[in-house]
């Protein structure tokens, strides 16, 4: 089964293990985004990482991860909510044609000014209140290395990530060292056991290659890596692609432009074409659709006999 996040804990409760493999959700997300393969891979790895991290947040909201720089790629951004609704986008600079073997640093950090941003955004954040945001230099040759560096130095949380993606699949494995419990009785023994557990899990996971991660279903992967371990298993969770863009939202935006500007676009192009700036989904309005936007009642968004985009 794909599009599922699975969570485990070692028997000593010292190491968290999470794994996911997205197929349908990921392909849906790429359907309207025309990106070169090297960028699809980076975007997919960041998307997998965001879902793995969002699976642990304790509030109603979202995790936003962003890579930004002055190379051929202007921006890579993903968002995953606490309910594991995922969306992701990437934007090349005009006329950029990155080589197939370009690295993350080549694509985003050519001048050394690239930045990595993590934002935790509560859904009930009050107007004017700032979301938690951490911004660090773009250090590391892979998405996994960038995130591991951030988690270690900004969150003081030992984290290891293995990520892989192409146009069909994005997948990831996460290990995190759990905070130790306070208390004198047996504290050193528990600490030693947790350290041994962490080192064991990381050593085992380091045998995992990108191709194996990308092509192996999660249950098989966990059995293959941790067959000697007694893992506590948590309920699995579904991940889905979701971008909140809609025909209704686009229609509302067109109304703000005003009748005159919309009619000017119609006269020049014969229709109004708009693509979501995040997911690339296209929305088209012909002359009848546009006339309906400005009726007294707000109008239908569908010309007689035509299909409504939802």
C-alpha positions in Angstrom: 0.0 0.0 0.0 1.3 3.4 -0.9 0.6 7.0 0.2 0.9 5.8 3.8 3.1 7.1 6.6 4.2 4.4 9.1 5.6 5.0 12.5 7.6 2.8 14.8 9.5 3.0 18.1 12.3 0.8 19.3 11.5 -1.4 22.3 13.7 0.7 24.5 11.8 3.8 23.3 15.1 5.4 22.4 14.6 5.8 18.6 11.7 6.8 16.5 11.5 5.3 13.0 9.2 6.6 10.3 8.8 5.6 6.7 6.6 6.5 3.7 6.3 5.9 0.0 4.1 8.1 -2.1 2.9 7.3 -5.6 -0.7 8.4 -6.4 -0.5 11.6 -4.3 2.9 12.4 -5.8 1.9 11.9 -9.4 -1.2 14.0 -8.8 1.0 16.8 -7.5 3.2 16.7 -10.5 0.4 16.5 -13.1 0.4 20.2 -13.9 4.1 21.0 -13.1 6.6 20.9 -16.0 9.9 20.4 -14.2 13.2 18.8 -15.4 13.9 15.4 -13.8 16.7 16.8 -11.6 14.3 19.3 -10.0 11.5 16.7 -9.7 13.9 14.6 -7.6 14.8 17.5 -5.3 11.2 18.5 -4.9 10.1 14.9 -4.2 12.8 14.5 -1.5 11.7 17.7 0.2 8.0 16.6 -0.1 8.8 13.3 1.6 10.8 15.0 4.3 7.9 17.4 5.0 5.4 14.6 5.4 7.8 12.7 7.8 8.2 15.8 9.9 4.5 16.8 9.8 3.6 13.4 11.2 5.1 14.4 14.5 3.7 17.9 15.1 1.4 18.2 18.1 -0.7 21.1 16.9 -3.3 21.8 14.2 -1.3 23.5 11.5 1.4 22.8 8.9 5.1 22.4 8.3 6.6 24.5 5.5 10.1 23.7 4.1 11.7 26.1 1.7 14.9 26.2 -0.3 15.8 29.5 -1.9 18.8 30.8 -3.7 20.3 32.7 -6.7 21.1 29.7 -8.9 19.0 28.3 -11.8 16.3 27.3 -9.3 14.7 30.3 -7.6 12.5 28.5 -5.1 11.5 25.0 -3.9 8.7 25.0 -1.4 6.6 22.3 0.2 3.9 22.3 2.8 2.4 19.4 4.8 -0.4 19.8 7.3 -0.9 18.0 10.6 -3.5 15.9 8.8 -0.9 15.1 6.1 -2.3 17.1 3.3 0.7 17.8 1.1 1.5 20.3 -1.7 4.8 21.2 -3.3 6.2 23.5 -6.0 9.4 24.6 -7.6 10.3 27.5 -9.8 13.1 27.9 -12.3 14.5 31.3 -13.3 13.6 32.5 -16.8 15.4 30.5 -19.5 17.2 28.3 -16.9 18.1 24.8 -18.2 19.9 23.0 -15.4 22.0 20.0 -16.4 20.8 16.6 -15.5 23.7 16.0 -13.1 23.3 19.3 -11.2 23.6 19.1 -7.4 21.5 20.9 -4.9 24.3 23.4 -4.4 24.6 24.0 -8.2 20.9 24.6 -8.5 20.3 26.9 -5.5 23.5 28.1 -4.0 25.8 29.1 -6.8 26.8 32.4 -5.0 26.8 30.9 -1.5 23.8 33.0 -0.4 21.2 30.1 -0.5 18.9 29.7 2.5 16.9 26.9 4.0 13.7 27.9 5.9 11.5 25.8 8.2 8.2 27.3 9.3 5.7 25.9 11.8 2.3 27.6 11.1 -0.6 26.9 13.5 -4.0 26.9 11.8 -5.5 29.0 14.5 -2.7 31.6 14.5 -4.2 35.0 15.4 -4.0 37.9 13.0 -0.7 39.7 13.3 1.0 36.8 15.2 4.1 35.4 13.5 4.5 31.8 12.8 7.7 30.0 14.1 10.3 30.4 11.5 13.9 29.2 11.4 16.3 30.3 8.5 19.8 28.9 8.1 22.5 28.9 5.4 22.0 26.2 2.8 24.6 23.7 4.0 24.8 20.2 2.6 24.9 18.4 -0.8 21.5 16.7 -0.5 18.1 17.6 0.9 18.7 15.0 3.7 22.0 16.6 4.7 20.4 20.1 4.7 17.6 18.9 7.0 19.9 16.9 9.3 22.1 19.9 9.7 19.1 22.1 10.6 17.6 19.7 13.1 20.9 19.1 14.8 22.0 22.7 15.1 18.7 24.6 15.3 16.4 22.1 17.1 19.1 20.2 19.0 17.5 17.0 17.9 19.5 14.1 16.4 17.8 13.2 13.1 18.8 11.1 10.1 17.0 11.0 6.8 17.2 8.8 3.7 15.2 10.3 0.7 14.6 9.3 -2.9 12.3 10.5 -5.6 11.5 10.6 -9.3 8.4 11.4 -11.4 6.6 8.2 -10.2 7.6 7.9 -6.5 8.9 9.9 -3.6 9.9 8.0 -0.5 11.7 8.6 2.8 13.0 7.0 6.0 13.5 9.1 9.2 15.2 8.2 12.4 15.1 10.5 15.5 16.7 10.1 18.8 14.0 10.4 21.5 14.6 12.7 24.5 15.8 10.8 27.5 13.7 10.5 30.6 14.9 12.2 33.8 15.3 10.2 37.0 18.2 8.7 39.0 17.2 5.0 39.0 18.9 3.2 36.2 19.4 6.4 34.3 22.9 5.6 33.1 21.8 2.1 31.9 18.8 3.5 30.0 21.1 6.2 28.5 23.6 3.5 27.4 20.8 1.3 25.9 19.3 4.3 24.1 22.6 5.2 22.6 23.2 1.6 21.5 19.8 1.5 19.9 20.4 4.8 18.1 23.7 3.7 16.7 22.3 0.3 15.7 19.4 1.8 13.8 21.5 4.4 12.0 24.1 1.7 11.0 21.4 -0.5 9.6 19.7 2.3 7.8 23.0 3.4 6.3 22.9 0.3 4.2 19.9 1.6 2.3 20.4 2.9 -1.2 18.3 5.4 -3.1 17.1 2.8 -5.6 16.1 0.4 -2.9 14.2 3.1 -1.0 12.5 4.2 -4.1 11.4 0.8 -5.4 10.6 -1.1 -2.2 7.3 -1.0 -0.4 7.4 0.2 3.2 6.5 -3.0 5.0 9.2 -4.9 3.1 11.7 -2.2 3.7 11.2 -2.1 7.5 11.3 -5.9 7.7 14.5 -6.0 5.6 16.3 -3.4 7.7 15.0 -4.1 11.2 14.3 -7.8 11.2 16.2 -8.3 14.4 14.4 -5.6 16.3 11.2 -5.7 18.4 9.5 -2.5 17.2 6.4 -0.9 18.6 4.0 -0.2 15.8 1.7 2.9 15.6 -1.4 3.3 13.5 -0.6 4.2 9.9 -1.7 7.5 8.4 -2.7 8.4 4.9 -1.0 11.2 3.0 -2.8 13.0 0.2 -2.1 15.7 -2.3 -4.1 18.8 -1.6 -3.8 22.4 -3.0 -6.6 24.7 -1.9 -6.8 26.4 -5.3 -10.2 26.2 -6.9 -12.2 27.7 -9.8 -14.2 29.7 -7.3 -11.1 31.3 -5.8 -9.8 32.2 -9.3 -13.2 33.6 -10.2 -13.1 35.8 -7.0 -9.6 37.1 -8.0 -10.9 37.9 -11.5 -13.7 39.9 -10.0 -11.2 42.0 -8.2 -9.5 42.9 -11.5 -12.7 44.5 -12.7 -14.9 44.0 -15.8 -12.8 46.3 -18.0 -9.5 44.5 -17.4 -11.0 41.1 -17.9 -12.7 42.2 -21.1 -9.3 43.5 -22.3 -7.8 40.1 -21.7 -10.6 38.5 -23.6 -10.2 40.8 -26.5 -6.5 40.1 -26.8 -6.5 36.3 -26.1 -10.0 35.1 -26.7 -10.2 33.6 -23.2 -8.7 34.1 -19.7 -6.1 31.4 -18.7 -4.7 31.3 -15.2 -2.6 28.6 -13.6 -2.2 28.1 -9.9 1.1 29.6 -8.9 1.6 26.8 -6.4 0.5 23.5 -8.1 0.2 24.7 -11.8 -3.4 23.6 -12.2 -5.0 25.5 -15.1 -8.2 27.4 -15.1 -9.9 28.7 -18.3 -12.7 31.2 -18.6 -14.3 31.9 -21.9 -16.5 35.0 -22.8 -19.7 33.5 -21.3 -17.9 32.5 -18.1 -16.4 36.0 -17.7 -19.7 37.7 -18.3 -21.2 35.5 -15.6 -18.6 36.8 -13.1 -20.1 40.2 -13.1 -23.8 39.5 -12.9 -25.6 41.0 -9.9 -26.0 37.6 -8.2 -22.4 36.7 -8.6 -23.1 34.4 -11.5 -22.6 30.8 -12.4 -19.0 29.9 -13.2 -20.2 27.5 -15.8 -21.3 28.2 -19.3 -24.3 26.1 -20.4 -23.3 22.7 -21.5 -19.6 23.1 -20.4 -17.7 21.3 -17.7 -16.9 23.0 -14.4 -13.4 22.5 -13.1 -13.3 21.6 -9.5 
